[in-house]
Amino acid sequence: MAHTPSQAVANSVVELLKEDHEKVKGLFAEYEEADSSRKQDIAETALQDLEVHAELEEKLIYPAVREAIDDDALMNEAIEEHHLVHVSIKELKKLKPGDAKFDAKFKVLGELVKHHIKEEEGEMLPQAEEADIDWDVLGAKVMKRREQLFSKTDASARGGGKRKSRS
């Protein structure tokens, strides 16, 4: 069966989310193995990538999915997990790698994110791919906003010397 343009865009949006998931899981794993001199850069990249990813989901993807699927409990849980991610990021930004609580908080954040990814990829995204969503419009919005957000984090990092390049 041939894919329609919307199916292709749905696949590309979902693949983009999954690529983000793999990258951030890789950053958490890399952090665990890194020496103290590299931990700060890895953590900063992970936190910035999580913030961009979360905004795309919360502002664009989740509203479209919520409207299209009949699973408020699933969507509410995803939003609550995002809330906990934001709280953790805020707390981590007040600390530095090497601070007594940083490693523990970063590890717990990683566990929360991995749990969230498992549910999102196992339950929400399969339902979303089958749902009546205008993937062409959503895909264009996601790509545009993603570029804006990463441009903003890159620009602020150049000013503050913090943001590392994305791979």
C-alpha angles and dihedrals in degrees: 000000000000120000118240118224090258091053090051091050091046089053092048093049091048091045090051090053091048091049089052089050093051092047094051092045087052091051091052090050091046090051091055091056098038126105117241093263092064101037096085094054092046092048093047091051092048093049094048092047090049091051092052093044092047093051092051091051097043099043102034117009104039096049090052093046093045090053092048104043129054100228112104092163092058093047093046091051091050091051091048091050089052089051090055090048090053092049090050093048091050091051093045092051089061090057135056128223103268093042110121096250100035099086092047094047092046091049092050090048089053091052091049092049093048090050090049092049092051092053094042094050094038100045117006104041095048089052091046093052090056095043129100097259125147092239094177092061094038092048092052091049093048094050093046094048093044091055091047093050095047091045089053094049091045092050094048090048092053088054093046099028093235113107117086120206117271118243 
